[in-house]
Amino acid sequence: MMSEPSQYKRKITLSVYNRDFPVEIAPEEEVYYRQAARLINDTIGFYTNKYQDAIGKEDLLYMALIDVALRYERESGRYDQGELTKTLEKLTSDIESALKEK
């Protein structure tokens, strides 16, 4: 779990798809912003190479957006809190039952 961002903000510039975006962030968040920009650029680069001149720039951006969102959804689904809670409750119940039997 990430800690609360500090009150101090820092200005950085992110380059995404040959455009610079100034953002103001908490210093401890910088690594995440830079990784996100790299992921976007790498994904756009992948689709640019794959489709070259077959689709327009806007379509490349949408393809990259779908790709990144899909990755996020897959990853967030891996950590379903409901299933984890059920598993922990079952294990706790089993342990308590075993202890009562002794």
Secondary structure, 3 states (H helix, E strand, C coil): CCCCCCCCCEEEEEEECCEEEEEEECHHHHHHHHHHHHHHHHHHHHHHHHHCCCCCHHHHHHHHHHHHHHHHHHHHHCCCHHHHHHHHHHHHHHHHHHHHHC
